[in-house]
Amino acid sequence: MKVKIRKWNAVATWRWDIPEDDVCGICQVHFDGTCPKCTYPGDDCKLLSGKCGHSFHEHCIDEWIKQETSKGQCPMCRQKFEGPEGTGAAANETMEDPADMEV
Amino acid sequence: MAFASKRLGKELAKIHGSLPPGITLVTAEGFQEWLLDIQVLDANPIYMNKTFRLKFKFSPSYPIEPPEVTFLNTADRPVPMHPHIYSNGIICLDLLGQQGWSPVQNVESICMSLQSMLTGNTKNERPEGDEQFVASNRRRPRDIDFYYHDNTV
């Protein structure tokens, strides 16, 4: 029997390429969800991983870092929060595009 | 208010699920003010058989800003005796101040910190200058720069 495919629908899922399955410590929303200000997860609401190894929604950690009282420190470990490329200023570097596309 | 209310909604759902022993939710109507009761679970004679009531006040910027947390004084809920707790219920604890706060803290973790602050205490006394502080203080707790003179208690 010959089957002719006329049409197919691809369905994909994605998740951030981070080791643990966890929530953002600041807003307590799962990393695959958005920060409280956003509607759509993904590129519009990225994650930011500090050199110290702690990750947050970029929008969440931005809110914290711009507070004078944060002294630029990671909310988890109180080390200086630096983006992955060592720019010094937090939140200039974001994680790469959603990884692990599975079709 | 979106940020604070979404975060508090998450916390409330978790609190309704379970809370550590000795911590109970009294009221959480809305996302501005919650009341919780705490008890000290070990046999510390200062706090035995007593329950203390905490009032949490949240700003729209919670958890970027710390909540205002005080002990209430009611007929059956005294303000616990402690060298860092004033008789008007104001608590001198670094994690509740601008300097020690971190947005990864939450209502449950604050309750647990206060519980352990009481558990480890052996001094049945008020902070130095309590009477004068209670009579004269008009500032909000978070604006007070407490002098952490004794970190052993």
gemmi code that builds the backbone of each chain (N, CA, C; Angstrom):
import gemmi

chains = {
    "A": [
        ("MET", (0.838, -1.199, 0.000), (0.000, 0.000, 0.000), (0.874, 1.249, 0.000)),
        ("LYS", (0.536, 2.128, -0.817), (1.280, 3.386, -0.871), (0.511, 4.463, -0.098)),
        ("VAL", (1.244, 5.158, 0.724), (0.601, 6.246, 1.467), (1.179, 7.558, 0.992)),
        ("LYS", (0.296, 8.452, 0.696), (0.758, 9.761, 0.275), (0.447, 10.757, 1.402)),
        ("ILE", (1.491, 11.413, 1.877), (1.275, 12.397, 2.944), (0.892, 13.724, 2.297)),
        ("ARG", (-0.271, 14.172, 2.631), (-0.728, 15.425, 2.037), (-0.393, 16.621, 2.917)),
        ("LYS", (-0.389, 16.356, 4.193), (-0.259, 17.490, 5.098), (0.245, 16.955, 6.427)),
        ("TRP", (1.092, 17.680, 7.080), (1.457, 17.263, 8.437), (1.659, 18.477, 9.314)),
        ("ASN", (1.372, 18.304, 10.584), (1.534, 19.394, 11.551), (2.666, 19.038, 12.510)),
        ("ALA", (3.653, 19.877, 12.558), (4.760, 19.636, 13.484), (4.461, 20.303, 14.823)),
        ("VAL", (4.737, 19.601, 15.877), (4.563, 20.171, 17.212), (5.903, 20.118, 17.921)),
        ("ALA", (6.319, 21.234, 18.453), (7.623, 21.265, 19.133), (7.464, 21.775, 20.563)),
        ("THR", (8.315, 21.337, 21.435), (8.361, 21.923, 22.780), (9.768, 22.460, 22.994)),
        ("TRP", (9.875, 23.391, 23.888), (11.215, 23.896, 24.204), (11.319, 24.113, 25.706)),
        ("ARG", (12.532, 24.122, 26.169), (12.773, 24.569, 27.538), (14.143, 25.219, 27.593)),
        ("TRP", (14.338, 26.050, 28.603), (15.631, 26.694, 28.755), (16.677, 25.637, 29.052)),
        ("ASP", (17.858, 25.866, 28.521), (18.936, 24.907, 28.708), (19.661, 25.191, 30.029)),
        ("ILE", (18.981, 24.885, 31.097), (19.614, 25.043, 32.403), (19.513, 23.716, 33.129)),
        ("PRO", (20.493, 23.432, 33.991), (20.565, 22.112, 34.597), (19.333, 21.741, 35.435)),
        ("GLU", (18.902, 22.621, 36.309), (17.817, 22.171, 37.179), (16.454, 22.686, 36.739)),
        ("ASP", (15.485, 21.967, 37.174), (14.107, 22.258, 36.854), (13.592, 23.085, 38.029)),
        ("ASP", (13.648, 24.403, 37.891), (13.440, 25.175, 39.099), (12.604, 26.423, 38.853)),
        ("VAL", (12.351, 27.168, 39.933), (11.611, 28.415, 39.809), (12.565, 29.587, 39.969)),
        ("CYS", (12.161, 30.732, 39.452), (12.920, 31.963, 39.655), (12.737, 32.350, 41.123)),
        ("GLY", (13.827, 32.526, 41.832), (13.741, 32.805, 43.266), (13.056, 34.119, 43.583)),
        ("ILE", (13.026, 35.029, 42.629), (12.449, 36.338, 42.899), (10.932, 36.329, 42.736)),
        ("CYS", (10.440, 35.852, 41.600), (8.982, 35.860, 41.407), (8.355, 34.507, 41.748)),
        ("GLN", (9.185, 33.485, 41.913), (8.747, 32.131, 42.243), (7.911, 31.475, 41.146)),
        ("VAL", (8.056, 31.991, 39.930), (7.403, 31.353, 38.790), (8.434, 30.426, 38.142)),
        ("HIS", (7.962, 29.308, 37.640), (8.829, 28.357, 36.962), (9.598, 29.044, 35.841)),
        ("PHE", (10.833, 28.598, 35.632), (11.650, 29.221, 34.597), (11.030, 29.113, 33.204)),
        ("ASP", (10.225, 28.111, 32.994), (9.590, 27.988, 31.692), (8.392, 28.931, 31.547)),
        ("GLY", (8.003, 29.559, 32.640), (6.949, 30.563, 32.594), (7.579, 31.947, 32.511)),
        ("THR", (6.734, 32.963, 32.542), (7.277, 34.317, 32.419), (7.388, 34.986, 33.779)),
        ("CYS", (8.090, 36.099, 33.812), (8.098, 36.947, 34.989), (6.694, 37.549, 35.107)),
        ("PRO", (6.351, 38.137, 36.272), (4.971, 38.622, 36.441), (4.546, 39.718, 35.470)),
        ("LYS", (5.489, 40.315, 34.766), (5.123, 41.416, 33.880), (4.902, 40.972, 32.437)),
        ("CYS", (5.306, 39.765, 32.118), (5.230, 39.317, 30.721), (4.096, 38.319, 30.497)),
        ("THR", (3.772, 38.129, 29.245), (2.700, 37.205, 28.887), (3.240, 35.956, 28.208)),
        ("TYR", (4.257, 36.130, 27.360), (4.758, 34.988, 26.604), (6.176, 34.624, 27.032)),
        ("PRO", (6.415, 33.360, 27.373), (7.776, 32.946, 27.730), (8.642, 32.853, 26.487)),
        ("GLY", (9.933, 32.749, 26.699), (10.852, 32.628, 25.562), (11.671, 33.892, 25.395)),
        ("ASP", (11.899, 34.265, 24.138), (12.782, 35.395, 23.861), (12.329, 36.705, 24.502)),
        ("ASP", (11.008, 36.848, 24.696), (10.517, 38.103, 25.270), (10.747, 38.175, 26.773)),
        ("CYS", (10.970, 37.054, 27.386), (11.190, 37.055, 28.836), (12.294, 36.054, 29.142)),
        ("LYS", (13.505, 36.506, 28.884), (14.655, 35.600, 28.963), (15.121, 35.344, 30.386)),
        ("LEU", (15.964, 34.347, 30.482), (16.623, 34.083, 31.758), (18.019, 34.671, 31.720)),
        ("LEU", (18.510, 34.982, 32.888), (19.870, 35.479, 32.991), (20.573, 34.644, 34.056)),
        ("SER", (21.678, 34.034, 33.671), (22.463, 33.254, 34.626), (23.694, 34.041, 35.024)),
        ("GLY", (23.862, 34.217, 36.310), (25.047, 34.932, 36.784), (26.253, 34.012, 36.799)),
        ("LYS", (27.427, 34.631, 36.906), (28.657, 33.846, 37.002), (28.644, 32.963, 38.238)),
        ("CYS", (27.888, 33.396, 39.243), (27.826, 32.633, 40.487), (27.009, 31.354, 40.314)),
        ("GLY", (26.333, 31.228, 39.174), (25.595, 29.998, 38.923), (24.112, 30.097, 39.208)),
        ("HIS", (23.648, 31.264, 39.647), (22.218, 31.416, 39.945), (21.495, 32.111, 38.791)),
        ("SER", (20.316, 31.577, 38.474), (19.548, 32.117, 37.353), (18.257, 32.765, 37.822)),
        ("PHE", (17.837, 33.774, 37.079), (16.573, 34.471, 37.353), (15.983, 34.903, 36.018)),
        ("HIS", (14.709, 35.277, 36.027), (14.189, 35.972, 34.854), (14.966, 37.287, 34.754)),
        ("GLU", (15.333, 37.640, 33.549), (16.093, 38.877, 33.373), (15.351, 40.081, 33.959)),
        ("HIS", (14.027, 40.123, 33.731), (13.251, 41.260, 34.225), (13.236, 41.307, 35.748)),
        ("CYS", (13.239, 40.137, 36.375), (13.209, 40.080, 37.836), (14.534, 40.559, 38.435)),
        ("ILE", (15.643, 40.014, 37.902), (16.946, 40.384, 38.471), (17.248, 41.846, 38.169)),
        ("ASP", (16.757, 42.363, 37.032), (16.922, 43.789, 36.718), (16.277, 44.656, 37.789)),
        ("GLU", (15.052, 44.279, 38.166), (14.333, 45.041, 39.198), (15.151, 45.102, 40.480)),
        ("TRP", (15.757, 43.978, 40.818), (16.526, 43.906, 42.050), (17.819, 44.702, 41.938)),
        ("ILE", (18.557, 44.487, 40.848), (19.875, 45.115, 40.720), (19.764, 46.641, 40.670)),
        ("LYS", (18.651, 47.143, 40.132), (18.563, 48.610, 40.056), (18.247, 49.245, 41.418)),
        ("GLN", (17.901, 48.428, 42.409), (17.743, 48.937, 43.772), (19.122, 49.222, 44.355)),
        ("GLU", (19.260, 50.355, 44.966), (20.539, 50.680, 45.574), (20.904, 49.664, 46.660)),
        ("THR", (19.874, 49.231, 47.386), (20.128, 48.328, 48.509), (20.619, 46.948, 48.066)),
        ("SER", (20.474, 46.627, 46.784), (20.938, 45.307, 46.337), (22.460, 45.250, 46.312)),
        ("LYS", (23.091, 46.406, 46.244), (24.553, 46.520, 46.135), (25.093, 45.640, 45.008)),
        ("GLY", (24.262, 45.409, 44.023), (24.703, 44.604, 42.882), (24.899, 43.128, 43.197)),
        ("GLN", (24.337, 42.693, 44.309), (24.594, 41.317, 44.724), (23.509, 40.338, 44.294)),
        ("CYS", (23.937, 39.109, 44.067), (23.003, 38.030, 43.761), (22.117, 37.789, 44.979)),
        ("PRO", (20.785, 37.713, 44.782), (19.882, 37.500, 45.914), (20.104, 36.159, 46.617)),
        ("MET", (20.685, 35.216, 45.908), (20.898, 33.896, 46.494), (22.157, 33.831, 47.355)),
        ("CYS", (23.274, 34.268, 46.780), (24.555, 34.029, 47.449), (25.269, 35.313, 47.853)),
        ("ARG", (24.727, 36.450, 47.464), (25.303, 37.743, 47.818), (26.693, 38.002, 47.232)),
        ("GLN", (27.071, 37.191, 46.239), (28.266, 37.558, 45.491), (27.833, 38.603, 44.478)),
        ("LYS", (28.812, 39.316, 43.931), (28.482, 40.302, 42.919), (27.806, 39.581, 41.757)),
        ("PHE", (26.646, 40.110, 41.315), (25.945, 39.449, 40.229), (26.481, 39.943, 38.906)),
        ("GLU", (27.106, 39.044, 38.167), (27.668, 39.411, 36.871), (27.115, 38.514, 35.790)),
        ("GLY", (26.824, 39.121, 34.659), (26.344, 38.363, 33.510), (27.408, 37.387, 33.035)),
        ("PRO", (27.033, 36.439, 32.195), (27.936, 35.366, 31.796), (29.211, 35.831, 31.108)),
        ("GLU", (29.164, 36.956, 30.400), (30.367, 37.393, 29.685), (31.224, 38.326, 30.504)),
        ("GLY", (30.868, 38.483, 31.774), (31.699, 39.312, 32.632), (31.702, 40.767, 32.248)),
        ("THR", (30.545, 41.262, 31.841), (30.462, 42.653, 31.449), (30.475, 43.574, 32.650)),
        ("GLY", (30.340, 42.985, 33.816), (30.288, 43.807, 35.020), (28.877, 44.233, 35.299)),
        ("ALA", (28.267, 44.907, 34.349), (26.885, 45.299, 34.531), (26.008, 44.064, 34.368)),
        ("ALA", (25.139, 43.881, 35.332), (24.254, 42.726, 35.232), (23.274, 42.956, 34.105)),
        ("ALA", (22.765, 41.910, 33.606), (21.642, 41.982, 32.682), (21.967, 42.527, 31.305)),
        ("ASN", (23.250, 42.646, 30.976), (23.561, 43.012, 29.605), (23.609, 41.784, 28.720)),
        ("GLU", (23.939, 40.698, 29.347), (24.077, 39.455, 28.596), (22.925, 38.544, 28.959)),
        ("THR", (22.285, 38.041, 27.963), (21.187, 37.137, 28.253), (21.534, 35.752, 27.754)),
        ("MET", (20.727, 34.814, 28.196), (20.981, 33.454, 27.739), (20.681, 33.355, 26.252)),
        ("GLU", (21.276, 32.363, 25.649), (21.046, 32.206, 24.227), (19.619, 31.747, 23.960)),
        ("ASP", (19.340, 31.648, 22.704), (17.984, 31.265, 22.315), (17.554, 29.981, 23.003)),
        ("PRO", (16.252, 29.818, 23.129), (15.768, 28.583, 23.730), (16.440, 27.379, 23.066)),
        ("ALA", (16.957, 26.520, 23.894), (17.714, 25.391, 23.350), (16.880, 24.124, 23.386)),
        ("ASP", (17.482, 23.075, 22.962), (16.847, 21.755, 23.039), (15.519, 21.666, 22.319)),
        ("MET", (15.495, 22.127, 21.118), (14.276, 21.957, 20.329), (14.010, 20.475, 20.104)),
        ("GLU", (12.847, 20.076, 20.453), (12.519, 18.669, 20.225), (11.311, 18.609, 19.311)),
        ("VAL", (11.462, 17.873, 18.220), (10.332, 17.784, 17.276), (9.688, 16.409, 17.387)),
    ],
    "B": [
        ("MET", (0.873, 46.804, 41.186), (0.680, 45.755, 42.198), (0.880, 44.378, 41.593)),
        ("ALA", (0.986, 44.324, 40.265), (1.026, 43.001, 39.623), (2.127, 42.111, 40.166)),
        ("PHE", (3.285, 42.703, 40.326), (4.417, 41.887, 40.750), (4.166, 41.276, 42.119)),
        ("ALA", (3.797, 42.131, 43.065), (3.588, 41.650, 44.440), (2.432, 40.664, 44.516)),
        ("SER", (1.324, 40.964, 43.824), (0.158, 40.098, 43.984), (0.375, 38.738, 43.343)),
        ("LYS", (1.106, 38.709, 42.224), (1.366, 37.397, 41.608), (2.273, 36.555, 42.492)),
        ("ARG", (3.294, 37.189, 43.009), (4.216, 36.464, 43.878), (3.487, 35.989, 45.135)),
        ("LEU", (2.668, 36.873, 45.737), (1.964, 36.500, 46.967), (0.917, 35.425, 46.689)),
        ("GLY", (0.327, 35.462, 45.507), (-0.612, 34.407, 45.124), (0.072, 33.044, 45.105)),
        ("LYS", (1.287, 33.029, 44.576), (2.091, 31.792, 44.559), (2.372, 31.329, 45.991)),
        ("GLU", (2.762, 32.282, 46.821), (3.090, 31.933, 48.202), (1.866, 31.411, 48.941)),
        ("LEU", (0.748, 32.068, 48.688), (-0.476, 31.670, 49.392), (-0.892, 30.248, 49.024)),
        ("ALA", (-0.769, 29.931, 47.734), (-1.128, 28.582, 47.292), (-0.260, 27.552, 48.019)),
        ("LYS", (1.011, 27.867, 48.180), (1.934, 26.953, 48.844), (1.597, 26.859, 50.339)),
        ("ILE", (1.287, 28.016, 50.932), (0.948, 28.051, 52.354), (-0.314, 27.244, 52.627)),
        ("HIS", (-1.301, 27.350, 51.742), (-2.527, 26.568, 51.920), (-2.241, 25.072, 51.823)),
        ("GLY", (-1.206, 24.737, 51.057), (-0.823, 23.331, 50.957), (-0.201, 22.837, 52.241)),
        ("SER", (0.869, 23.477, 52.670), (1.498, 23.073, 53.924), (2.374, 24.197, 54.456)),
        ("LEU", (2.534, 24.204, 55.771), (3.427, 25.138, 56.438), (4.261, 24.333, 57.430)),
        ("PRO", (5.474, 24.804, 57.726), (6.278, 24.077, 58.707), (5.584, 24.069, 60.075)),
        ("PRO", (5.904, 23.093, 60.929), (5.283, 23.011, 62.250), (5.467, 24.311, 63.045)),
        ("GLY", (4.426, 24.713, 63.758), (4.516, 25.907, 64.596), (4.206, 27.195, 63.865)),
        ("ILE", (3.854, 27.113, 62.582), (3.491, 28.313, 61.818), (2.090, 28.108, 61.256)),
        ("THR", (1.189, 29.036, 61.532), (-0.170, 28.916, 60.973), (-0.617, 30.246, 60.384)),
        ("LEU", (-1.362, 30.137, 59.304), (-1.901, 31.329, 58.660), (-3.190, 31.719, 59.380)),
        ("VAL", (-3.309, 32.987, 59.738), (-4.528, 33.459, 60.401), (-5.453, 34.093, 59.363)),
        ("THR", (-4.984, 35.164, 58.725), (-5.763, 35.744, 57.621), (-4.821, 36.213, 56.513)),
        ("ALA", (-5.299, 36.086, 55.298), (-4.575, 36.615, 54.144), (-5.618, 37.120, 53.171)),
        ("GLU", (-6.257, 38.220, 53.552), (-7.258, 38.788, 52.658), (-6.583, 39.864, 51.824)),
        ("GLY", (-6.526, 39.607, 50.552), (-5.833, 40.546, 49.682), (-4.340, 40.384, 49.804)),
        ("PHE", (-3.635, 41.278, 49.152), (-2.190, 41.149, 49.113), (-1.508, 42.354, 49.753)),
        ("GLN", (-2.142, 42.881, 50.778), (-1.516, 44.007, 51.464), (-1.122, 43.673, 52.889)),
        ("GLU", (-1.936, 42.871, 53.542), (-1.662, 42.585, 54.949), (-2.064, 41.157, 55.293)),
        ("TRP", (-1.119, 40.398, 55.834), (-1.403, 39.036, 56.269), (-1.070, 38.898, 57.749)),
        ("LEU", (-1.790, 37.994, 58.408), (-1.482, 37.677, 59.798), (-1.110, 36.200, 59.903)),
        ("LEU", (-0.036, 35.929, 60.627), (0.363, 34.541, 60.866), (0.704, 34.364, 62.342)),
        ("ASP", (0.439, 33.186, 62.862), (0.815, 32.871, 64.230), (2.055, 31.988, 64.218)),
        ("ILE", (2.950, 32.244, 65.156), (4.082, 31.329, 65.297), (4.223, 30.863, 66.738)),
        ("GLN", (4.727, 29.665, 66.885), (5.013, 29.088, 68.195), (6.440, 28.563, 68.173)),
        ("VAL", (7.055, 28.552, 69.357), (8.386, 27.977, 69.492), (8.200, 26.525, 69.886)),
        ("LEU", (8.808, 25.639, 69.123), (8.478, 24.223, 69.317), (9.325, 23.509, 70.366)),
        ("ASP", (10.533, 23.970, 70.593), (11.309, 23.273, 71.616), (10.869, 23.780, 72.987)),
        ("ALA", (11.473, 23.243, 74.025), (10.987, 23.550, 75.373), (11.637, 24.804, 75.963)),
        ("ASN", (11.817, 25.829, 75.167), (12.374, 27.078, 75.692), (11.391, 27.675, 76.707)),
        ("PRO", (11.817, 27.777, 77.996), (10.874, 28.212, 79.044), (10.305, 29.621, 78.809)),
        ("ILE", (11.038, 30.462, 78.073), (10.551, 31.841, 77.859), (9.280, 31.848, 77.004)),
        ("TYR", (9.179, 30.895, 76.110), (8.078, 30.930, 75.133), (7.130, 29.738, 75.227)),
        ("MET", (7.302, 28.937, 76.266), (6.503, 27.729, 76.353), (5.009, 28.015, 76.418)),
        ("ASN", (4.246, 27.252, 75.663), (2.783, 27.357, 75.632), (2.281, 28.742, 75.225)),
        ("LYS", (3.091, 29.462, 74.470), (2.636, 30.789, 74.027), (2.578, 30.818, 72.502)),
        ("THR", (1.659, 31.628, 72.025), (1.539, 31.829, 70.579), (1.708, 33.312, 70.296)),
        ("PHE", (2.428, 33.618, 69.236), (2.701, 35.012, 68.884), (2.152, 35.317, 67.500)),
        ("ARG", (1.617, 36.541, 67.375), (0.989, 36.897, 66.099), (1.835, 37.899, 65.323)),
        ("LEU", (2.105, 37.539, 64.081), (2.903, 38.406, 63.212), (2.017, 39.102, 62.198)),
        ("LYS", (2.286, 40.390, 61.994), (1.587, 41.135, 60.944), (2.580, 41.441, 59.825)),
        ("PHE", (2.234, 41.019, 58.621), (3.045, 41.300, 57.434), (2.347, 42.380, 56.623)),
        ("LYS", (3.064, 43.446, 56.297), (2.514, 44.459, 55.384), (3.387, 44.491, 54.140)),
        ("PHE", (2.733, 44.325, 52.987), (3.477, 44.244, 51.731), (3.300, 45.524, 50.917)),
        ("SER", (4.382, 45.993, 50.345), (4.274, 47.130, 49.422), (4.094, 46.561, 48.017)),
        ("PRO", (3.661, 47.405, 47.071), (3.510, 46.904, 45.696), (4.837, 46.416, 45.115)),
        ("SER", (5.947, 46.777, 45.718), (7.248, 46.355, 45.201), (7.771, 45.076, 45.849)),
        ("TYR", (6.977, 44.475, 46.733), (7.401, 43.186, 47.282), (7.552, 42.202, 46.132)),
        ("PRO", (8.550, 41.322, 46.085), (9.607, 41.093, 47.069), (10.907, 41.857, 46.805)),
        ("ILE", (10.850, 42.853, 45.903), (12.059, 43.661, 45.714), (12.321, 44.452, 46.999)),
        ("GLU", (11.228, 44.930, 47.608), (11.349, 45.570, 48.922), (10.880, 44.605, 49.986)),
        ("PRO", (11.485, 44.662, 51.179), (11.049, 43.747, 52.239), (9.648, 44.088, 52.729)),
        ("PRO", (8.914, 43.114, 53.243), (7.636, 43.437, 53.884), (7.926, 44.060, 55.249)),
        ("GLU", (6.916, 44.740, 55.778), (7.064, 45.264, 57.138), (6.487, 44.200, 58.071)),
        ("VAL", (7.310, 43.672, 58.950), (6.876, 42.575, 59.813), (6.992, 42.989, 61.271)),
        ("THR", (5.858, 42.915, 61.983), (5.866, 43.266, 63.408), (5.055, 42.232, 64.187)),
        ("PHE", (5.336, 42.141, 65.482), (4.502, 41.319, 66.353), (3.330, 42.155, 66.833)),
        ("LEU", (2.143, 41.560, 66.871), (0.976, 42.256, 67.406), (0.849, 41.960, 68.897)),
        ("ASN", (0.209, 42.864, 69.591), (-0.018, 42.667, 71.016), (-1.524, 42.629, 71.254)),
        ("THR", (-2.066, 41.448, 71.511), (-3.502, 41.328, 71.758), (-3.702, 40.578, 73.068)),
        ("ALA", (-4.952, 40.395, 73.441), (-5.254, 39.780, 74.731), (-4.554, 38.424, 74.906)),
        ("ASP", (-4.615, 37.597, 73.888), (-3.990, 36.269, 74.038), (-2.727, 36.087, 73.203)),
        ("ARG", (-2.222, 37.185, 72.633), (-1.000, 37.097, 71.832), (-0.031, 38.192, 72.283)),
        ("PRO", (0.858, 37.858, 73.231), (1.812, 38.875, 73.697), (2.933, 39.099, 72.681)),
        ("VAL", (3.675, 40.167, 72.865), (4.884, 40.385, 72.071), (6.003, 39.604, 72.765)),
        ("PRO", (6.666, 38.680, 72.060), (7.653, 37.839, 72.743), (8.812, 38.638, 73.335)),
        ("MET", (9.269, 38.189, 74.496), (10.425, 38.823, 75.131), (11.675, 38.403, 74.367)),
        ("HIS", (12.464, 39.398, 73.962), (13.694, 39.096, 73.222), (14.526, 40.369, 73.167)),
        ("PRO", (15.846, 40.251, 73.279), (16.695, 41.454, 73.253), (16.669, 42.193, 71.907)),
        ("HIS", (16.017, 41.637, 70.892), (15.905, 42.341, 69.610), (14.454, 42.633, 69.238)),
        ("ILE", (13.544, 42.473, 70.188), (12.135, 42.764, 69.901), (11.625, 43.792, 70.907)),
        ("TYR", (11.234, 44.944, 70.386), (10.740, 46.017, 71.247), (9.328, 45.700, 71.713)),
        ("SER", (8.937, 46.294, 72.821), (7.635, 45.943, 73.404), (6.464, 46.423, 72.548)),
        ("ASN", (6.715, 47.286, 71.556), (5.636, 47.664, 70.628), (5.572, 46.724, 69.417)),
        ("GLY", (6.367, 45.666, 69.445), (6.286, 44.657, 68.391), (7.290, 44.824, 67.265)),
        ("ILE", (8.047, 45.923, 67.297), (9.029, 46.154, 66.239), (10.230, 45.217, 66.430)),
        ("ILE", (10.615, 44.594, 65.314), (11.648, 43.563, 65.353), (12.927, 44.077, 64.722)),
        ("CYS", (14.015, 43.875, 65.415), (15.314, 44.268, 64.896), (15.992, 43.014, 64.357)),
        ("LEU", (15.823, 42.792, 63.059), (16.408, 41.597, 62.436), (16.930, 42.013, 61.068)),
        ("ASP", (18.195, 41.738, 60.811), (18.805, 42.275, 59.596), (18.075, 41.878, 58.315)),
        ("LEU", (17.545, 40.669, 58.263), (16.927, 40.264, 56.993), (15.651, 41.041, 56.682)),
        ("LEU", (15.079, 41.723, 57.681), (13.880, 42.524, 57.438), (14.211, 43.970, 57.078)),
        ("GLY", (15.479, 44.336, 57.187), (15.882, 45.712, 56.895), (16.385, 45.844, 55.466)),
        ("GLN", (16.552, 47.089, 55.033), (17.009, 47.340, 53.660), (18.365, 46.690, 53.406)),
        ("GLN", (19.164, 46.583, 54.438), (20.517, 46.066, 54.240), (20.577, 44.546, 54.124)),
        ("GLY", (19.719, 43.882, 54.834), (19.843, 42.428, 54.879), (18.831, 41.672, 54.034)),
        ("TRP", (17.875, 42.403, 53.470), (16.799, 41.768, 52.718), (17.298, 41.183, 51.390)),
        ("SER", (16.712, 40.086, 51.007), (16.938, 39.520, 49.678), (15.579, 39.108, 49.124)),
        ("PRO", (15.348, 39.360, 47.815), (14.029, 39.039, 47.254), (13.749, 37.537, 47.145)),
        ("VAL", (14.714, 36.698, 47.495), (14.392, 35.272, 47.502), (13.797, 34.847, 48.848)),
        ("GLN", (13.782, 35.750, 49.810), (13.080, 35.453, 51.069), (11.585, 35.471, 50.795)),
        ("ASN", (10.822, 34.824, 51.677), (9.369, 34.833, 51.519), (8.719, 34.769, 52.897)),
        ("VAL", (7.397, 34.787, 52.917), (6.677, 34.820, 54.194), (7.076, 33.618, 55.060)),
        ("GLU", (7.122, 32.462, 54.444), (7.466, 31.257, 55.201), (8.893, 31.330, 55.754)),
        ("SER", (9.832, 31.775, 54.914), (11.225, 31.806, 55.384), (11.405, 32.843, 56.488)),
        ("ILE", (10.638, 33.943, 56.412), (10.723, 34.954, 57.467), (10.186, 34.378, 58.783)),
        ("CYS", (9.035, 33.701, 58.698), (8.462, 33.078, 59.895), (9.452, 32.099, 60.515)),
        ("MET", (10.117, 31.326, 59.672), (11.073, 30.350, 60.186), (12.275, 31.034, 60.826)),
        ("SER", (12.724, 32.137, 60.231), (13.845, 32.869, 60.823), (13.466, 33.418, 62.189)),
        ("LEU", (12.226, 33.945, 62.295), (11.795, 34.501, 63.571), (11.622, 33.384, 64.608)),
        ("GLN", (11.098, 32.261, 64.153), (10.967, 31.107, 65.036), (12.335, 30.716, 65.605)),
        ("SER", (13.332, 30.657, 64.734), (14.635, 30.206, 65.217), (15.322, 31.287, 66.044)),
        ("MET", (14.982, 32.555, 65.740), (15.518, 33.647, 66.564), (15.008, 33.506, 68.006)),
        ("LEU", (13.747, 33.101, 68.150), (13.185, 32.895, 69.489), (13.730, 31.606, 70.112)),
        ("THR", (13.787, 30.554, 69.306), (14.245, 29.260, 69.826), (15.616, 29.377, 70.489)),
        ("GLY", (16.512, 30.117, 69.856), (17.877, 30.190, 70.366), (18.077, 31.197, 71.478)),
        ("ASN", (17.032, 31.922, 71.841), (17.207, 32.989, 72.827), (17.114, 32.493, 74.266)),
        ("THR", (18.020, 32.997, 75.116), (17.980, 32.607, 76.529), (17.732, 33.813, 77.429)),
        ("LYS", (17.648, 35.014, 76.826), (17.508, 36.223, 77.649), (16.064, 36.695, 77.678)),
        ("ASN", (15.491, 36.693, 78.845), (14.108, 37.104, 79.008), (14.070, 38.625, 79.194)),
        ("GLU", (14.479, 39.344, 78.155), (14.569, 40.799, 78.310), (14.312, 41.535, 76.999)),
        ("ARG", (14.056, 42.859, 77.140), (13.832, 43.741, 75.991), (15.149, 44.386, 75.568)),
        ("PRO", (15.163, 44.969, 74.354), (16.386, 45.671, 73.931), (16.707, 46.828, 74.870)),
        ("GLU", (17.945, 47.227, 74.867), (18.355, 48.384, 75.642), (17.600, 49.601, 75.127)),
        ("GLY", (17.113, 50.436, 76.029), (16.421, 51.654, 75.605), (15.019, 51.402, 75.071)),
        ("ASP", (14.431, 50.276, 75.431), (13.102, 49.911, 74.914), (12.052, 50.976, 75.202)),
        ("GLU", (11.990, 51.416, 76.478), (10.943, 52.369, 76.860), (11.034, 53.661, 76.054)),
        ("GLN", (12.242, 54.140, 75.941), (12.444, 55.403, 75.225), (12.120, 55.231, 73.739)),
        ("PHE", (12.541, 54.109, 73.168), (12.292, 53.837, 71.752), (10.795, 53.754, 71.470)),
        ("VAL", (10.099, 53.021, 72.330), (8.664, 52.823, 72.126), (7.909, 54.148, 72.274)),
        ("ALA", (8.377, 54.999, 73.195), (7.706, 56.278, 73.432), (7.972, 57.269, 72.302)),
        ("SER", (9.165, 57.186, 71.691), (9.532, 58.260, 70.769), (9.512, 57.866, 69.294)),
        ("ASN", (9.503, 56.580, 68.988), (9.651, 56.202, 67.581), (8.414, 56.521, 66.759)),
        ("ARG", (8.616, 57.246, 65.659), (7.515, 57.523, 64.731), (7.841, 56.984, 63.347)),
        ("ARG", (9.005, 56.382, 63.226), (9.414, 55.909, 61.903), (8.846, 54.526, 61.635)),
        ("ARG", (8.800, 54.203, 60.366), (8.386, 52.853, 60.013), (9.576, 51.919, 60.252)),
        ("PRO", (9.272, 50.676, 60.633), (10.358, 49.766, 60.995), (11.461, 49.680, 59.950)),
        ("ARG", (11.084, 49.668, 58.665), (12.118, 49.467, 57.651), (13.036, 50.675, 57.498)),
        ("ASP", (12.595, 51.820, 57.988), (13.425, 53.010, 57.867), (14.366, 53.203, 59.050)),
        ("ILE", (14.238, 52.337, 60.026), (15.085, 52.466, 61.201), (16.392, 51.743, 60.948)),
        ("ASP", (17.475, 52.449, 61.187), (18.761, 51.769, 61.087), (19.116, 51.218, 62.458)),
        ("PHE", (18.770, 49.981, 62.664), (19.095, 49.395, 63.945), (20.591, 49.237, 64.048)),
        ("TYR", (21.066, 49.380, 65.250), (22.468, 49.184, 65.497), (22.615, 47.762, 66.020)),
        ("TYR", (23.179, 46.918, 65.184), (23.262, 45.513, 65.577), (24.434, 45.336, 66.537)),
        ("HIS", (24.158, 45.718, 67.793), (25.227, 45.800, 68.769), (25.661, 44.443, 69.283)),
        ("ASP", (24.771, 43.488, 69.193), (25.107, 42.203, 69.800), (24.628, 41.089, 68.897)),
        ("ASN", (25.543, 40.522, 68.157), (25.144, 39.482, 67.219), (25.147, 38.089, 67.833)),
        ("THR", (25.334, 38.043, 69.137), (25.359, 36.719, 69.775), (23.957, 36.263, 70.139)),
        ("VAL", (22.985, 37.173, 70.068), (21.616, 36.741, 70.399), (20.748, 36.712, 69.156)),
    ],
}
model = gemmi.Model(1)
for chain_id, residues in chains.items():
    chain = gemmi.Chain(chain_id)
    for i, (resn, *xyz) in enumerate(residues, 1):
        res = gemmi.Residue()
        res.name, res.seqid = resn, gemmi.SeqId(i, " ")
        for name, pos in zip(("N", "CA", "C"), xyz):
            atom = gemmi.Atom()
            atom.name, atom.element = name, gemmi.Element(name[0])
            atom.pos, atom.b_iso = gemmi.Position(*pos), 0.0
            res.add_atom(atom)
        chain.add_residue(res)
    model.add_chain(chain)
structure = gemmi.Structure()
structure.add_model(model)
structure.setup_entities()
